[in-house]
Structure formats: structure tokens, C-alpha cells
């Protein structure tokens, strides 16, 4: 539940609403001033203290990243629509990650932050960024339970995908992977991570099935 402090007398009903209102305010300020936005500016526009904003975003870089991800271009909506209807876990994850790599690399704000702000890396996997990544995975038409993912495993997958995304965005390779080449590369190396929970479950079942026979042979001897 959002803390009941400030908010110009209109306290958010939940943390999700608080994050949304912070991002709305940040979007407006970025539209006016660009990346010169400060946490203090956002706090002032919302009628809260800077500490309230810091509770959700550890720094300006994290807030700028969040506004870029939820920008007027509707990137998160575009991503959800792009993978909509795909029920295969590997295909959905690979295509979603490829789409993010290809599109965010063209976002001027993302490019600016990665090229000029040294604190960007830790902010990428801050709680709010991880929250965005998890929420996107939940919006995929994939039965994560059937694929062996509980919430903890899904959170780890969200972090793993964010770290891969960051590595692609920060790399200044003159010949970046794209199109089928990018998707083949991601399927080969990210795909096994997506199928790992089911693979591990299958291997455990094999071990459990073999254990009684090994025990029986030892007893017979």
C-alpha cells in the first residue's frame, strides 16, 4: 500500500497507482525539459517528498528508464501486442526479447542514458524495472505454471532477460545482430534457460524412478 504522505491530498490506493502517477509526472517533465528532469521536480509536482519518489525509483536514471519503457510510443503495449497469441514459452520469450532489443536501441532516451550516465547499469535491475519485466511476462499468453515457473523462477527469468537486454543495448558493435540472425542467436542460448525448469523436473523424475532399483540391487547383494 502506498504511504499516506503528501500527494496533494489525493493519496494513491496502491503502490501500482503511486508508480503510475510518478511516471505520469515524470513524462510531463521530460516532455518539457528532456533528460534534465530531477527527482525533486517530480516530487514537487506530486506534492510529495523526494524520499517518497526514491521509495519507488532509486535514482533519476531508474526513473528515466521507466518513462522510456512506458513512453508515449507505448513500447510495453507494443511488446504485449507483438507477442500476443503466442503460447510457446521459448518462442514468446525469444521474440519479445528480440523486439525489445531492436526497438529500444532506436530510442533516443535509452541511447542517451546508456552513453552518458554511469549509474545506468544498477538501475536496470532495480525493483521497479524488474516489476515491469515480470508484468510483461505475465501478459504473455504463456502458461508459466505448465512450463515449470513459479513466481520466484519467473522473477529470476525477468532479471536474466533484463541483463541480456542491457548487454545488447550497451554494446556498440558496428554490426549488431538483427532479424532472423538475432532470433536464431537468442533461441540457441536463451531458449535453454526457458526450458530449464521442465528439464530439471524431468531429470528429477528420472532420478527418483532409478533410486528404488539401485536400492533394491544393493539389498539383494
C-alpha positions in Angstrom: 0.0 0.0 0.0 1.3 3.5 -0.9 2.4 5.6 2.1 -0.1 8.2 3.2 2.1 11.2 2.8 1.5 14.3 0.7 0.2 13.6 -2.8 -1.6 17.0 -2.6 -4.4 15.4 -0.6 -5.1 12.6 -3.1 -3.3 9.5 -1.7 -2.8 6.6 -4.2 -4.7 3.5 -3.3 -1.8 1.2 -4.1 1.9 1.1 -4.9 0.9 0.4 -8.6 -1.1 3.6 -8.7 1.7 5.5 -7.0 4.2 4.3 -9.6 1.8 5.2 -12.4 1.3 8.7 -11.1 5.1 9.2 -10.6 5.6 8.1 -14.2 2.9 10.4 -15.4 4.5 13.4 -13.7 8.0 12.4 -15.0 6.6 12.0 -18.6 5.3 15.6 -18.4 8.6 17.0 -17.1 10.6 15.0 -19.7 8.4 16.4 -22.4 9.2 19.9 -21.2 12.9 19.6 -20.2 14.1 16.4 -21.7 16.6 14.3 -19.7 17.3 17.3 -17.4 14.5 16.1 -15.2 15.2 15.8 -11.5 13.6 13.7 -8.8 12.9 17.0 -6.9 10.9 18.3 -9.8 8.8 15.1 -9.9 8.2 15.2 -6.1 7.2 18.9 -6.2 4.7 18.3 -9.0 3.1 15.5 -7.0 3.1 17.2 -3.6 5.4 14.6 -2.0 8.9 14.5 -0.6 11.8 13.2 -2.6 12.1 10.3 -0.3 8.6 9.2 -1.4 9.8 9.1 -5.1 13.0 7.4 -4.0 11.0 4.6 -2.4 9.9 3.5 -5.9 12.8 4.7 -8.0 16.4 4.6 -6.6 17.6 7.5 -8.8 16.9 9.7 -11.8 18.4 7.1 -14.2 15.9 4.4 -13.0 13.0 6.9 -13.4 14.2 7.9 -16.9 14.4 4.3 -17.9 10.9 3.6 -16.6 9.4 6.6 -18.5 11.2 5.4 -21.7 9.8 1.9 -21.3 6.3 3.3 -20.7 6.7 6.3 -23.1 4.2 7.9 -25.4 5.2 5.4 -28.0 3.6 2.8 -25.9 6.5 0.4 -26.0 5.2 -2.0 -23.4 1.8 -2.1 -25.2 3.5 -2.7 -28.5 5.5 -5.5 -27.0 2.5 -7.2 -25.5 0.6 -6.9 -28.8 3.6 -8.2 -30.7 3.8 -11.5 -28.8 0.1 -11.7 -28.3 -1.4 -15.1 -29.1 2.0 -16.9 -28.9 1.6 -19.7 -26.3 5.0 -21.3 -26.7 7.3 -20.2 -23.9 10.6 -20.2 -25.8 9.1 -18.5 -28.9 7.3 -15.8 -26.9 10.4 -15.0 -24.8 12.8 -15.0 -27.8 10.5 -12.9 -29.9 9.7 -10.5 -27.1 13.4 -10.0 -26.3 14.4 -9.6 -29.9 11.6 -7.0 -30.3 12.9 -5.1 -27.2 16.5 -5.2 -28.5 15.6 -3.9 -31.9 13.2 -1.2 -30.8 14.8 0.1 -27.6 18.2 0.5 -29.4 16.4 3.2 -31.5 15.0 5.1 -28.5 16.9 8.4 -28.1 16.4 8.5 -24.3 17.7 4.9 -23.9 20.7 5.8 -26.1 21.4 9.0 -24.1 21.3 7.2 -20.7 23.5 4.4 -21.8 26.1 6.6 -23.4 26.3 9.3 -20.7 25.1 8.0 -17.3 27.5 5.7 -15.4 24.8 4.7 -12.9 22.6 3.2 -15.5 23.6 -0.4 -15.0 22.5 -0.9 -11.4 19.2 0.9 -12.1 18.3 -1.5 -14.9 17.6 -4.3 -12.4 16.1 -2.1 -9.7 12.8 -3.3 -8.2 10.7 -1.2 -10.5 12.5 -2.4 -13.7 12.1 -6.0 -12.5 8.5 -5.3 -11.8 8.0 -4.1 -15.4 9.8 -7.2 -16.7 7.7 -9.6 -14.6 4.5 -7.8 -15.5 5.3 -8.2 -19.2 6.0 -12.0 -18.8 2.6 -12.3 -17.0 0.9 -10.6 -20.0 2.3 -13.2 -22.4 -0.2 -15.9 -23.5 2.1 -18.5 -21.9 1.0 -20.9 -19.2 4.1 -20.4 -16.9 2.9 -22.9 -14.4 2.7 -25.6 -17.0 6.3 -24.6 -18.1 7.6 -25.1 -14.5 7.8 -21.5 -13.5 6.6 -20.4 -10.0 6.8 -16.7 -9.1 10.4 -17.0 -7.8 11.6 -18.6 -11.0 9.7 -16.1 -13.1 11.4 -13.3 -11.2 14.8 -14.8 -12.0 13.8 -15.1 -15.7 12.8 -11.5 -15.7 16.2 -10.5 -14.2 18.0 -12.7 -16.7 16.2 -11.2 -19.6 16.9 -7.6 -18.4 20.6 -8.3 -18.1 20.7 -9.7 -21.6 18.7 -6.7 -22.9 21.2 -4.4 -21.2 24.2 -6.1 -22.7 22.8 -5.7 -26.2 21.8 -2.1 -25.7 25.1 -1.0 -24.3 27.2 -2.9 -26.9 28.4 -0.5 -29.6 29.1 -3.4 -32.0 29.2 -1.9 -35.6 27.4 -5.0 -37.0 24.6 -5.7 -34.4 22.5 -8.8 -34.8 19.0 -8.3 -36.1 16.2 -10.1 -37.8 16.5 -13.9 -38.2 20.1 -13.8 -37.1 19.2 -12.2 -33.8 16.4 -14.6 -33.2 18.5 -17.7 -34.0 21.2 -16.5 -31.6 18.7 -15.9 -28.8 16.8 -19.2 -29.4 20.1 -21.1 -29.2 21.3 -19.5 -25.9 18.2 -18.1 -24.2 15.9 -20.9 -25.2 17.6 -23.5 -22.9 17.1 -21.2 -19.9 13.4 -21.1 -20.6 13.1 -24.9 -20.9 15.3 -25.5 -17.9 12.6 -25.8 -15.2 10.8 -28.5 -17.1 14.1 -30.2 -17.9 15.1 -30.1 -14.3 11.7 -31.5 -13.3 12.2 -34.4 -15.8 15.7 -35.2 -14.6 14.4 -35.3 -11.0 11.7 -37.7 -12.1 14.3 -39.9 -13.8 16.5 -39.9 -10.6 13.5 -40.7 -8.4 12.5 -43.6 -10.7 16.0 -45.0 -10.7 16.6 -44.7 -7.0 14.4 -47.7 -5.8 16.1 -50.1 -8.3 19.6 -49.1 -7.2 18.5 -49.6 -3.5 16.9 -53.0 -4.3 20.1 -54.2 -6.0 22.2 -53.2 -3.0 19.7 -55.1 -0.7 19.8 -58.2 -2.9 23.6 -58.4 -2.7 
